[in-house]
Amino acid sequence: MAHTYEELKKKTVAELRKIAKETDHKAVKGYTQLNKEHLLTALCKALNIELHQHHEVVGVDKTSIKKMIRVLKKKREQALADRDHAQLKRIRRQIHILRRKIRKATV
């Protein structure tokens, strides 16, 4: 039976120890002495499960947005040096909008 990290995390220590007992891997050796956190890590290692979920950006071109943010950061530094507060505010706002666009597209 294939397990996921979220599924294992919701289980009790007793249930995790039962799964560890069925698993023959050196990572879960001494499973009876492990607490839930260490047992969960050992089981994930033994079962080749990712410890955390990777987020993915869908629907937008993240690399081009990141390029625009880098360009805007250079312009922001120049506006700071020139003490142009109106331009600085516009640039900061654009950076904020682009970052929000990436966050909204993250799944």
N, C-alpha and C positions, 0 to 999 in steps of 0.2 A: 504494500500500500504506500503510495507516494504521499509524503507530508509536505506542508508548506510551513514557513517560519511563523506566520500568523496563527496557524492551526496549533502548532507546538506551543506557542507562547500562551495560549488560552488553557492549555492542559495543566493539571495539577502535578505536583512533584511525583506522586505515586504513579500517575499515568506515564510520565516521562521516564521513570525508572523501569516501568514495564517494557516500554519501547526499547530502552537501552539494553535490557536483558536479552531481548530478541536480536539485537544488533551485535554482530561479532566484529568489533573494530577496536583498535588500541586506543582511540580517542575517548572511548567511553569506559575504559578500564577503571575500576573503582567507583562505578556509578552510584553505589549505595552511600558513599560518603560525600557526594557532591550536592550542593544546594541548587536551587532551580536555575539561577543565572548561569552557573558553570555547567550544569547538566545540559541546558539548552544550547550553549555554545558547542559543547562536545558532540551533541547529537547532530547539530547542523554540519559540523565538520565531518562526522562519520557518514552522514547521508548525502553529502555534497549539496547542501541547501545554502543559498545566500542568506547572510545574517540580516541584511536590510534590503529594502526594495529600492531599485534604481528608478529615478524619475526620468521621464522622456518628454521632450518638447514635440508636440504634434500640431501641424497646421501653419507654422511660421518658419521662416528660415533663420534659425538662431545665430548662425555665424555672421550673416549680414547685419543683423541687429546689433550683435556684439561689436562689429567693426564700427558701426555708426556711433555706438556709445563711446568707444575709444577716441574717435575723432572729436566728439562733443566734449570729452574730458580735456583734451588739449585746448579746445576753444575756451573751456571754462577756466583753465589756468591762465590763459591770455587775458580773459575778461577780468579775472582777479588782479592780475598785474596792472591792467589799465584802469582799474577801479570803476568799471562800467557796470553799475548795479542793475540797470534795466536788461542789458544783454546777459548778465550773469543769471538773472531770474529766469529768462527765456530758456537758456541752455539747461539749467537745472531741471526745469519743468519737462523739457524734451527727454532728458535722461530718465527721469521718473516715469514718463509715459512708456518709453521703450522697455524699461525693466518690468513694468506692470504687464506689458504685452507678452513678454517671455513667461512670467509667472502664471498668467491666465492660460497659456497654451501648455503648461506642464501637466502631465498626466501621471 
